[in-house]
Amino acid sequence: MGGRKAGTPNKTTSQIRDKIKDFLESKSGELEDIWNALEAKEKFQMFNQLSRYIIPTMQSTEFKMDETTSSVIKTQLDELSEEEK
């Protein structure tokens, strides 16, 4: 079988990331000037867009409560309130 082994980093992707990183580092002074010229709303939008690359996005979850779950929670709350007395 050809190709790279599982878990081996993609060389082209690494090279492209390094070039982008080098470019951004060389333009950091300009980026700061651009940032300072932005309005508050634009800064928020830019921060929000860039933070996606640093901060993991949380998945939304949905909680459905059926009668059994509701009954269990009610019982536990009743027991806790009895302990408080």
Secondary structure in CASP SS format (residue, H / E / C, confidence):
PFRMAT SS
TARGET T0000
AUTHOR 0000-0000-0000
METHOD secondary structure of the structure
MODEL  1
M C 1.00
G C 1.00
G C 1.00
R C 1.00
K C 1.00
A C 1.00
G C 1.00
T C 1.00
P C 1.00
N C 1.00
K H 1.00
T H 1.00
T H 1.00
S H 1.00
Q H 1.00
I H 1.00
R H 1.00
D H 1.00
K H 1.00
I H 1.00
K H 1.00
D H 1.00
F H 1.00
L H 1.00
E H 1.00
S H 1.00
K C 1.00
S H 1.00
G H 1.00
E H 1.00
L H 1.00
E H 1.00
D H 1.00
I H 1.00
W H 1.00
N H 1.00
A H 1.00
L C 1.00
E C 1.00
A H 1.00
K H 1.00
E H 1.00
K H 1.00
F H 1.00
Q H 1.00
M H 1.00
F H 1.00
N H 1.00
Q H 1.00
L H 1.00
S H 1.00
R C 1.00
Y C 1.00
I C 1.00
I C 1.00
P C 1.00
T C 1.00
M C 1.00
Q C 1.00
S C 1.00
T C 1.00
E C 1.00
F C 1.00
K C 1.00
M C 1.00
D C 1.00
E H 1.00
T H 1.00
T H 1.00
S H 1.00
S H 1.00
V H 1.00
I H 1.00
K H 1.00
T H 1.00
Q H 1.00
L H 1.00
D H 1.00
E H 1.00
L H 1.00
S H 1.00
E H 1.00
E H 1.00
E H 1.00
K C 1.00
END
